[in-house]
Amino acid sequence: MTKVTDIHSHIFDVRYLPFEEMVIQFSLEDLNVRQPVAEELASYLSQIFNEILYDNVSVDSGLIEVLSLLDDANDEAVKDSVTDAVFSRIIEKLLGLLLKGNRDNSRATIERSDFVTSLVRLKNLHVSEAVAGEEMTEEGLVTILAGTQHQDEEKKIELTRQFKGPLKWAMKQTNLEKYLRFLLLMLQTETNLADYLLHNTYNDTQNLVLHVHHMMDMEKAYRRGKGRREPGKPPYYDYKSKQVGKMAEVFQKNKGKLLGFVAFDPRRTGAYEICEDALNRGFIGVKMYPPLGYRPDDFAHYPALHRLYTLCVRKGIPIMTHCTPSGFEGGRGWGLNSHPVYWEEVLSRESPLDSSISYSDLKLCFGHAGGGNHSTTIYEKQLEEFSYLNSIKRAKRYEDPKTMGHDWGDEEIMLCKYKLNGWYAGQKEWESEAGYPRKVVELCTTYPNVYCDFSHLIDVIPPGDDKNPNEFRKKFESRFKEEMERDASYPFADKVMFGSDWHMKNMIDRTADFLMYFEELFMDKTAGLSAHKDKFFSKNALQFLGIREYLHRYEEYGNNVLDSETVS
């Protein structure tokens, strides 16, 4: 049975994200919500969700059942089931504030709860903005919870009457209905998510020997105010003092099956030291995410980049970088920071800190291999910055409909929309300077340690293109086979890897099908790829990770984190 390494996955929960800022952005994407209302809702929902995480030993079975229903997120019954799943946790949390047999202490505990305050304020905002009704005071909720005149079941009924409507309204107003799958998993702890990843995401017949988790440091990306100059609300878990340590604990618990990449944002004070410390604690690599608001070649603003790249070349530490024009964008058009042309500039440099080191030796993986077909919308004033867009025709130019302070107060209102074709492109689009995958292939076959993974190319499995379900698959397979067969200094077949991008919302319950597609592609004798099967599914990944060097690095700590099956 073919061994499989999933080189690209995630297990962070809502406490690792600047969730309040992200909800504000979701609210303002395409909904006519006043910004003050969006900010209030985001504040209340963030406080509520951070307090109701599932902390069971294993993933709640009801969650798996609900996730299986979410293929049609437009189904109102499905949305209701999701609201029910979330609301049941709220009820559990509220009743959990009661201290059995000690009414006075129960009342004091409830009165001090930010969770209670947020629920009451959410209900009152619902009354003021959407429905006629009576507002509630915190004392009123305390009376319901701490009073002795009702049994728990009666309290549940009353709490449902008071708060379920406001919760459903808030999720609709903040656009969270578009992210139901993602939201439900975000309400699991990182320990539960690791357990789910290792035991529930693939079929029993699929031989997963190693998963690699990538952290995200999003705090500096999601900001407020005109030009996004004001700091936003940070994640519930501080990145330096909490997130890295908690993830290290998860990796230690799952020795031999789960490894981690620590996130690096050059805008964070002490980013290099945080990475260096994490690598000393057992992390195997570094994750970079330029769409959050920086370019990997911006040495003038972020000299810590030189320190990181020098360290990575010196010690053979791999870097994973996001490489599509979309994803978690901290600002409009910031996904364009991930174009591989900026990494080409990095790879052409020598280290100013060590004359013996060339960045051309960096171990680098382009996550998603440049991606499928994407569209991006930017302000017209950004065209000078992203000049490579001049090589393709603009799809649309129009005035930003959100000129009433919605889009963070930007003065520029003219938008330009571009379609960027990736692995599903025709020949003309493939050759465009603006396309990501062509440059990814070029760099993989030019430099000795540059790789790519094919995570999240979800359109290769049905339904794909709604009008022509097989169109994306045909285009991808044709292009993929052509590049795999091309003569090069470093064959592309030695640089490709499997990854899923679980738990992003489009991959949550499709990882097994996604892997099955690639297994069938590599077993198809007519495709001519069978000779490269082992390399694609695991060998290239272990080479990129530098597994043997990693084990040697940690030999002095007695930290043998991988089993013999994985490294054999």
C-alpha positions in Angstrom: 0.0 0.0 0.0 1.4 3.4 -1.0 2.5 5.5 1.9 1.1 9.0 2.0 2.4 12.2 3.6 -0.1 15.1 3.8 2.3 17.9 3.6 -0.3 20.7 4.0 -2.9 20.7 6.8 -4.1 22.8 9.7 -5.3 22.2 13.3 -5.7 25.7 14.8 -9.0 26.7 16.4 -10.9 30.0 16.8 -8.6 31.0 19.7 -5.6 31.2 17.4 -7.2 33.7 15.0 -8.0 37.4 15.2 -11.6 36.2 15.0 -13.3 39.5 15.9 -11.4 41.3 13.0 -12.1 38.5 10.6 -15.9 38.6 11.4 -15.9 42.3 10.7 -14.3 41.7 7.3 -16.8 38.9 6.6 -19.6 41.3 7.4 -18.4 43.9 5.0 -17.6 41.7 2.1 -20.9 41.8 0.4 -23.5 42.7 3.0 -25.1 46.0 3.6 -24.2 46.1 7.3 -23.3 49.4 9.0 -19.8 49.2 10.2 -20.6 50.0 13.8 -23.1 47.2 13.9 -20.6 44.8 12.3 -18.0 45.7 14.9 -20.4 45.2 17.8 -21.6 41.8 16.4 -18.0 40.7 15.9 -17.1 41.6 19.4 -19.9 39.7 21.0 -19.6 36.6 18.7 -15.9 36.4 19.3 -16.3 36.4 23.1 -19.1 33.8 22.9 -17.2 31.5 20.5 -14.0 31.7 22.4 -15.9 30.5 25.5 -17.8 27.5 24.0 -15.1 25.4 22.5 -15.7 21.7 22.6 -13.2 20.2 25.1 -14.1 16.5 24.8 -11.4 13.9 24.6 -12.5 13.2 21.0 -14.4 15.1 18.4 -18.1 15.3 19.2 -20.0 12.7 17.1 -22.8 15.2 16.6 -20.3 17.5 14.9 -19.4 14.9 12.3 -23.1 14.3 11.6 -23.7 18.0 11.1 -20.7 18.4 8.9 -22.0 15.7 6.6 -25.2 17.8 6.1 -23.3 20.9 4.9 -23.0 20.0 1.2 -25.8 22.4 0.6 -25.2 25.4 2.8 -28.1 27.2 1.1 -30.6 24.8 2.7 -32.3 26.6 5.5 -32.8 23.4 7.5 -29.1 22.8 7.3 -28.4 26.3 8.6 -30.8 25.7 11.4 -29.0 22.5 12.3 -25.7 24.4 12.5 -27.3 27.1 14.7 -28.6 24.3 16.9 -25.2 22.7 17.2 -23.6 26.0 18.2 -26.5 27.0 20.5 -26.4 23.8 22.4 -22.8 24.7 23.4 -24.0 28.1 24.6 -26.7 26.5 26.8 -24.1 24.0 28.2 -21.8 26.9 29.0 -24.5 29.0 30.7 -25.7 26.1 32.8 -22.1 25.2 33.6 -21.8 28.6 35.3 -24.1 27.3 38.0 -22.4 26.1 41.1 -24.6 23.2 42.3 -25.8 23.8 45.9 -24.4 27.3 46.2 -26.8 29.8 44.8 -24.9 32.9 46.1 -21.6 31.9 44.5 -23.4 31.0 41.3 -24.9 34.5 41.1 -21.4 36.0 41.6 -19.8 33.8 39.0 -22.4 34.7 36.4 -22.3 38.4 37.2 -18.5 38.4 36.5 -18.8 36.6 33.2 -17.9 38.4 30.0 -19.6 35.6 28.2 -22.9 36.5 29.9 -22.4 40.2 29.1 -21.8 39.5 25.4 -24.9 37.3 25.2 -27.1 40.0 26.8 -25.6 42.8 24.5 -26.1 40.6 21.4 -29.8 40.1 22.3 -30.3 43.8 22.9 -28.6 44.7 19.6 -31.0 42.3 17.9 -33.9 44.1 19.5 -32.6 47.6 18.5 -31.7 46.7 15.0 -34.0 43.9 13.8 -37.1 43.1 15.9 -39.5 44.6 18.3 -39.2 43.3 21.8 -38.0 43.9 25.3 -34.3 44.3 26.0 -32.7 42.2 28.7 -30.4 43.2 31.6 -27.6 41.1 32.9 -29.5 40.9 36.1 -32.4 39.4 34.2 -30.2 36.6 32.8 -28.7 36.0 36.2 -32.2 35.6 37.6 -33.0 33.0 34.9 -29.8 31.0 35.6 -29.4 31.3 39.3 -33.0 31.2 40.3 -34.4 28.2 42.0 -37.9 28.3 40.6 -36.9 26.5 37.4 -35.4 23.1 36.6 -32.6 22.9 34.1 -34.9 21.8 31.3 -37.2 24.8 31.9 -34.2 27.0 31.9 -33.1 25.6 28.6 -36.5 26.4 27.1 -36.4 30.0 28.4 -32.7 30.5 27.3 -33.6 29.2 23.8 -36.5 31.6 23.6 -34.3 34.6 24.5 -31.1 33.9 22.6 -31.5 31.5 19.7 -33.1 34.1 17.4 -30.4 36.7 18.1 -27.6 34.2 17.4 -29.1 33.1 14.1 -29.6 36.8 13.1 -26.0 37.6 14.1 -24.6 34.7 12.0 -26.5 35.9 9.0 -25.6 39.6 9.5 -21.9 38.7 9.8 -21.8 36.4 6.7 -20.8 33.5 8.9 -23.4 31.4 7.0 -20.8 31.2 4.2 -18.3 29.6 6.5 -20.4 27.1 8.4 -18.1 24.1 8.0 -15.1 26.2 9.0 -16.9 27.7 12.0 -18.0 24.4 13.4 -14.5 23.0 13.3 -13.1 26.2 14.7 -15.2 25.4 17.8 -13.1 22.3 18.5 -9.9 22.6 20.5 -6.5 22.1 18.7 -6.2 18.7 20.5 -9.6 17.6 19.1 -8.7 18.8 15.7 -5.4 16.9 15.6 -7.4 13.8 16.7 -9.9 14.4 13.9 -7.2 15.0 11.3 -5.4 11.8 12.2 -8.4 9.5 12.5 -11.4 10.9 10.6 -10.2 12.7 7.4 -9.2 9.7 5.3 -10.5 6.2 4.5 -9.1 3.2 6.4 -7.7 1.9 3.1 -5.6 5.1 2.6 -2.1 4.7 4.2 -1.4 8.1 5.8 1.9 7.9 7.6 2.5 11.6 8.3 0.6 14.9 8.6 2.2 18.3 8.6 0.4 21.2 10.3 1.1 24.8 9.4 0.5 27.6 11.9 -0.8 31.1 10.9 0.2 34.4 12.5 -2.6 36.7 11.5 -2.6 39.3 14.2 -0.8 42.0 12.2 -3.0 41.5 9.1 -6.5 42.3 10.3 -6.6 46.0 11.3 -9.1 48.8 11.5 -9.5 52.5 10.7 -8.7 54.5 7.6 -6.0 52.7 5.6 -6.1 50.0 8.2 -3.6 51.8 10.4 -5.1 51.0 13.8 -4.4 47.7 15.5 -7.3 45.3 15.6 -8.3 42.9 18.4 -5.6 40.2 18.8 -6.4 36.5 19.0 -7.6 35.0 22.2 -4.3 33.2 22.5 -1.2 35.4 22.2 1.0 34.1 19.4 4.3 34.1 21.2 3.3 33.1 24.8 0.5 30.7 24.1 0.0 29.5 20.5 3.5 28.1 19.8 3.7 26.3 23.1 0.3 24.7 22.8 1.0 23.5 19.3 4.3 22.1 20.5 2.4 20.1 23.1 0.1 18.7 20.4 3.0 17.6 18.3 4.7 15.9 21.3 1.4 14.0 22.0 1.2 12.7 18.5 4.9 11.7 18.0 5.5 10.0 14.7 2.3 11.1 13.0 2.2 14.9 13.2 4.8 17.6 12.6 4.6 21.4 12.6 5.7 24.5 10.8 5.9 27.7 12.9 4.5 30.9 11.3 6.7 33.8 10.5 5.4 37.3 9.9 8.3 39.8 9.4 6.1 42.6 10.8 6.0 41.0 14.3 8.6 42.3 16.7 10.9 39.4 17.6 9.5 37.2 14.8 12.9 35.7 14.1 13.5 34.8 17.8 10.1 33.2 18.0 10.8 31.0 15.0 14.3 30.1 16.2 12.8 29.1 19.6 10.1 27.0 18.0 12.6 25.2 15.8 14.6 24.4 18.9 11.4 23.0 20.5 10.7 20.5 17.7 9.0 22.4 14.9 10.4 21.2 11.6 9.9 24.2 9.3 8.6 27.8 8.8 5.3 28.9 7.3 5.0 32.2 5.4 1.8 33.8 4.2 2.4 36.9 2.1 -1.4 37.6 1.5 -1.5 38.8 5.1 0.3 41.9 4.0 4.0 41.6 3.1 6.3 40.5 0.3 9.0 37.8 0.8 11.6 40.0 -0.9 10.9 43.2 1.0 14.2 43.3 2.7 14.2 47.1 3.0 11.3 47.1 5.4 11.9 43.7 7.0 15.6 42.9 7.5 14.6 40.0 9.7 13.9 38.2 6.4 17.7 38.0 5.8 18.1 36.4 9.3 15.4 33.8 8.6 16.6 32.8 5.1 20.2 32.6 6.3 19.3 30.3 9.2 17.1 28.1 6.9 19.9 27.6 4.4 22.5 27.0 7.0 20.4 24.4 8.8 18.4 23.0 5.9 15.1 24.2 7.4 12.2 24.1 4.9 9.9 27.0 4.2 6.3 26.6 3.1 4.7 29.7 1.4 1.1 30.3 0.4 1.0 30.6 -3.4 -2.4 31.6 -4.8 -3.8 35.1 -5.3 -6.6 34.4 -2.8 -7.0 33.0 0.7 -6.7 34.9 4.0 -6.1 38.4 2.6 -5.6 41.0 5.2 -6.5 43.7 2.7 -7.8 44.1 -0.8 -5.5 42.6 -3.4 -2.9 41.5 -0.8 -3.1 37.9 -2.2 -1.0 39.2 -5.1 1.9 39.4 -2.7 2.2 35.6 -3.0 3.2 35.6 -6.7 6.3 33.4 -7.1 8.0 36.2 -9.0 8.8 37.7 -5.6 10.4 34.5 -4.5 12.4 34.4 -7.7 14.0 37.6 -6.5 14.7 36.0 -3.1 16.3 32.9 -4.7 18.6 35.2 -6.8 20.2 36.8 -3.7 23.2 36.0 -1.5 23.0 36.4 2.2 24.5 39.7 3.4 25.0 38.1 6.8 27.1 35.1 5.6 29.1 35.3 2.3 29.1 31.5 2.1 25.3 31.3 1.9 23.2 31.7 -1.2 19.4 31.8 -1.0 19.3 29.7 -4.2 19.8 26.8 -1.8 16.7 27.5 0.2 14.3 24.6 0.8 11.0 26.2 -0.4 7.6 24.8 -1.2 4.9 26.7 -3.0 1.7 25.7 -1.3 -1.1 24.9 -3.7 1.4 25.1 -6.6 0.0 28.4 -7.7 -3.7 27.3 -7.5 -6.5 26.8 -10.0 -8.4 29.6 -11.6 -8.9 32.7 -9.4 -10.2 36.3 -9.7 -8.9 39.2 -7.8 -10.1 42.7 -7.2 -7.8 45.6 -6.4 -7.9 49.3 -6.2 -6.7 51.0 -9.4 -3.9 52.7 -7.5 -2.4 49.3 -6.7 -1.7 48.5 -10.4 1.7 50.1 -10.2 2.6 47.9 -7.3 1.5 44.7 -9.0 2.7 45.5 -12.5 2.6 41.9 -13.7 -1.1 42.3 -14.1 -0.5 44.4 -17.1 0.2 41.2 -19.1 -3.5 40.2 -18.9 -6.7 41.8 -19.9 -8.7 43.5 -17.2 -12.0 41.8 -16.6 -13.8 44.8 -15.2 -13.3 48.4 -13.9 -16.0 49.8 -11.6 -16.6 52.1 -8.7 -16.5 50.6 -5.2 -20.1 50.3 -4.0 -18.9 50.6 -0.4 -17.9 54.2 -0.3 -19.6 55.0 3.0 -16.8 54.0 5.2 -17.4 50.3 4.8 -14.1 49.5 3.2 -12.0 50.7 6.1 -12.2 54.4 4.9 -9.9 54.0 1.8 -10.0 57.1 -0.3 -9.5 55.3 -3.6 -12.9 54.0 -4.9 -12.0 52.7 -8.4 -11.7 48.9 -8.5 -10.2 46.7 -11.2 -11.1 43.0 -11.4 -8.7 40.4 -13.0 -9.1 36.8 -13.8 -5.9 34.8 -13.1 -5.9 31.4 -14.7 -3.9 28.6 -13.0 -3.7 24.9 -13.5 -7.0 24.9 -15.4 -5.8 27.4 -17.9 -5.6 27.1 -21.7 -2.3 27.5 -23.4 -2.5 31.3 -23.9 -3.4 32.0 -20.3 -0.7 29.5 -19.1 2.0 31.5 -20.8 0.9 34.8 -19.2 3.4 36.5 -17.0 0.5 37.0 -14.4 -0.1 33.3 -14.0 1.2 31.7 -10.9 1.7 28.0 -11.8 3.9 28.5 -14.8 6.4 30.4 -12.7 6.1 27.8 -9.9 7.1 25.0 -12.4 10.0 27.2 -13.7 11.4 27.7 -10.2 10.9 24.1 -9.2 12.9 22.9 -12.3 15.6 25.6 -12.0 16.5 25.4 -8.3 17.6 22.2 -6.4 15.4 22.6 -3.3 12.3 24.3 -4.6 9.1 22.1 -4.4 5.3 22.5 -4.7 2.3 20.8 -3.3 -1.1 20.4 -4.9 -3.4 21.0 -1.9 -6.8 22.6 -2.3 -7.1 22.1 -6.1 -10.5 20.9 -5.3 -12.1 21.5 -8.7 -10.4 18.3 -10.1 -13.0 16.3 -8.3 -16.8 16.7 -9.0 -18.7 18.9 -9.2 -15.7 21.1 -10.5 -17.1 23.4 -13.2 -20.9 23.4 -12.9 -21.3 23.8 -16.6 -18.8 21.2 -17.6 -18.0 18.9 -14.6 -14.9 17.4 -16.3 -13.4 20.5 -17.8 -11.1 21.5 -15.0 -10.0 17.9 -14.5 -9.1 17.5 -18.2 -7.1 20.8 -18.3 -5.3 20.0 -15.1 -4.3 16.5 -16.1 -3.1 17.6 -19.6 -0.9 20.3 -18.1 0.3 18.2 -15.2 1.4 15.3 -17.4 3.1 17.7 -19.8 5.2 19.3 -17.0 5.9 15.9 -15.4 7.5 14.7 -18.7 9.4 17.8 -19.5 13.2 17.6 -19.5 14.7 20.0 -16.9 17.8 20.5 -14.8 15.7 19.3 -11.8 12.8 17.2 -13.0 9.3 18.4 -12.0 8.5 14.8 -11.0 11.0 15.1 -8.2 9.4 18.3 -6.9 5.7 17.6 -6.6 3.9 16.6 -3.4 0.5 15.7 -2.1 -1.3 17.9 0.4 -4.9 18.5 1.4 -5.2 21.9 3.1 -7.6 20.5 5.7 -9.4 22.1 7.6 -10.1 24.9 5.1 -13.8 25.1 4.3 -13.8 23.4 0.9 -11.7 20.5 2.1 -13.3 19.6 5.4 -15.1 16.4 4.3 -13.5 15.9 0.9 -9.9 14.9 1.8 -10.5 11.2 1.1 -12.0 11.9 -2.3 -9.2 14.3 -3.1 -6.5 11.8 -2.3 -8.4 9.1 -4.2 -8.4 11.2 -7.3 -4.6 11.5 -7.2 -4.2 7.8 -6.4 -6.3 6.9 -9.4 -4.4 9.4 -11.6 -1.0 7.9 -10.7 -2.3 4.3 -11.1 -3.7 5.0 -14.6 -1.3 3.4 -17.0 -2.4 5.6 -19.8 -1.3 8.7 -17.8 2.3 7.5 -17.6 2.7 8.7 -14.0 2.9 5.4 -12.1 6.7 5.5 -12.0 6.5 8.7 -9.9 3.7 7.6 -7.6 5.9 7.0 -4.5 7.7 10.3 -5.0 4.5 12.3 -5.3 2.8 10.8 -2.2 5.6 10.7 0.2 9.3 10.5 -0.9 9.5 14.0 -2.2 7.8 15.3 1.0 10.3 13.5 3.2 13.2 14.9 1.0 11.7 18.4 1.3 11.2 18.1 5.0 14.8 16.7 5.5 13.5 14.0 7.9 16.8 12.4 8.6 18.5 15.7 9.2 15.6 16.7 11.4 16.0 13.5 13.5 19.8 14.1 13.7 19.2 17.7 14.9 17.0 16.5 17.8 19.1 13.5 18.7 20.8 15.6 21.4 17.4 16.2 23.0 16.5 12.5 22.9 13.4 13.7 20.9 12.8 10.8 18.5 9.5 12.1 17.2 9.0 9.8 14.2 8.5 6.1 13.9 10.5 3.8 11.7 7.5 3.3 9.4 7.5 7.0 8.4 11.2 7.4 7.6 11.7 4.0 6.0 
